[in-house]
């Protein structure tokens, strides 16, 4: 997409196409050191946050971002990676509560899938009506935008719902592509949205650009045979 992505490692994982076999959180002081190194040097235009394994790591991120964003307002996209595709918990329960209270308000956009949105709202999201209710609840509670991703819905099409803090609602629908190679779909989508925001696009346009990119990556990777389980996207 024409931008450079610099990374801060928050956890080391043992994983393959069959799932996640182990997670080791990086010490919070090392996460802080990595983040400070980048913020002190690079011309940051947007921030995308993924897996936060512990409350201590979350506190380190919030502490640095809170002061940095006060001086350098930037788009922040957070993909709340709570559970792996194979069902492995990737965030401790107490961390979910802290992140909701302390990190969500710093974000421009939060991108939960339907199971994650169910965890955040307590609703069973099986219909458009319940998804609409969840979006309204989340934007009202946290005063930021939410993209509820529809990949887990049992439908022929995949519809993502964007709810903004201002009360607007946008839908993005694409046909589901038959593929077992979907490893990293949500991470790629949120990273692409952050990149599009960094390049000056509006939030709805950034989601649209990212959706098109990921859809093509799913289509391109659908015939790959890498490993024996959930393989990767392809560009």
N, C-alpha and C positions, 0 to 999 in steps of 0.2 A: 504493500500500500504506500510505499515511499517514505516511511518514517522508521526511526530506529527505536527499538524497544530495549531499555535497560532493565535488568531484573534484580530483585531482592529475594533471596531464598528464605522462605519461612519454615520449611519442613523438608526433610529427606524422606522419600518414599521408596519402598520396594514394590514395584508393580510391573505388570506385563499386560498382554491383551486379555488375560483371563480375570484380572482384577488387581486390587491393592492388597499386598500381603503384609505390609508393615509401614508404620509412620513414626519418624523420629523428629519431634519439634526442634528447630534451631533455637539456641538460647536467646532470650529477648535482647540481651546486650549486643549480640552479634547482628541481630536484625536491625537494631538501632544504628549500629556502626555502618552496615551496608547502606541503609537508607540515607544517612547523613552524608556518606561519601558521594552519592549521586546528586543529592540536593545541593551540595556545595559546589558542584562542578558543571553539571549539564543544564542546558536550556530546556527545562521541563515544560511541556505544553499540555499534558494530561496525565492522569494517574489511574491505573487499573489495579485493583486489589483482588486477589484470589483467595487461596486457602490460608486461613488463620487458625492454627491448630490449638492454641491455648489462650487463656485470658491474659497471661503475662506478655505474650507476643502481641496480642491486640492492644494492650495498654502502651507498649512501646511504639506501635504504629500511630495510635491516636495522639500520644504526647507530641511526637514530632510533626505530624500533619497539622494538628490544631494550630500550632504557632506558625508553621510555614504557610498554610493557606490564608492566614490572617494578613500576611504581607504579599502573598502571590496567589490571588484567586485563580483556581484552575478547575477544569472539569475532573471529577472523581467518579469512576465507575467501579462498583463493587459487585463481584459475583460471589454470593455467599455460599461457598462450597462446604456443605454440611455433611453430605453422604456421597460416597463414590457411586458410580453406575452399578458396581457389583454389590453395593450395600454396606461397605465398610464405613463406619463413622469417621469423619475427618475433622470434627470440631467438638470439643467438650461442651456439655450442656450449659455449664456456668459461663462459658465463653460466648455462647449464643445470646444470652441475656445481656452481657456487657456490651457486645458489639451492637446489638439493637439500640441500646440506650446511648452509647458514646460515639460509635462510628457512623451509624446511619445518618445522623444529622449533618455530617461533614460531606456527604455524598451528593453528587448530581443525579446519579442513577444507580438503582440496585436491581439486579437481574436474577431473581430466584426462578428455579423451575417449579412446576406445580407441587411436588412433594415438599420442597422447601417453603413455598408459600403456605401450604397447609400447616406446616410446623409453626410458622410465624403468626398465623391467624386463628388456628384451631378449626378452620372450616374444611369441609370435604369438597374439593374442587372438581366436580364432575360435569358441570353444565356452564354455559355462558353466563347464566344468572349468578351462580356462585362465584365465578371468576370476577365478574363485575363488582360484586359485593366485597371480595377480598381486595381488589385494587383500590376501591374507595376507602376501605378501612386502613390500608397501609399508607396511602398518601396522606390521609387525614391525621394519622397518628404520628408520622415521622416527617411530614412536610417536605418530602422530596419525591422524585419520580421513581416509578417501579415498572419494570418490564417483566410481565409474567409469561414465561416461556411455555409454549404448548406442546413440546415434544413428547411428553408422557401421556397426552390425551389419546384415547382410543378412537381416533377419527382418521378419515382418509386424507384430509388436509391438516397442515400444521399452522395454527394461528397463534401468534404472539400478541399480547395486549400491552400497550404502553399507556400508563396512567401518569399524568403530570400533577404536580402540587397545585397548579392553577385550575385543575378540574377537567382538563381535556383528556380525551381518550382516542387512541389510534390503534388500528389493527393491521397486522402484517401477516398475510396468508400465502403459503406456498404448498404445492403438492408434496406429500410425503414420498420420499425416495426409498425404495426397498434396498436396504443395505445393513450389514452387520458392522460396518466400519464407521462408528460414530464416536470413537474415543477422542475426547477433547473438544467436542462440539460447543459446549457452553463457554469454555475458557476462550476458545477462538472467537466466538461471537462477541463477548464482552471486551476482549482486546481490540477487535476491529471497530467496535462502537467508540471506544476511547480514542483510537487513532483518528477516526473520522471527526470526532469532536475537536481533537488537537489541531486538525487541519481547517477548522473554522465552520464546519457544517452545523446546522441546527440539530437538536436532539432527534426529532422524527426522521430527518434525512440521514442522520448517522446510523440509526437503527436500520433504515431501508438499505443503505449501502452495505452494512455488515451482514444483513440477512442474505442479500444477493451473493456476497462473497462466500458465506458458509454453505449456502445451497449448492453453489457450483463445486465447492470442495467436497461435499458429500457425494454429489453425482460423479465427480472424477475419481473418488476413492472407492466407489461401490463394488468394483470388480477386483480390488486388491486382495491378495492372500498373504498377509503378514501376521504370523502367529496363528493361534487356534481359536482366538476369541474375538473381542471387540477391537477391530483394527483402527488405524488412523484415518483422518481426512487426507486429501491430496490436493496439491496446488500445482 
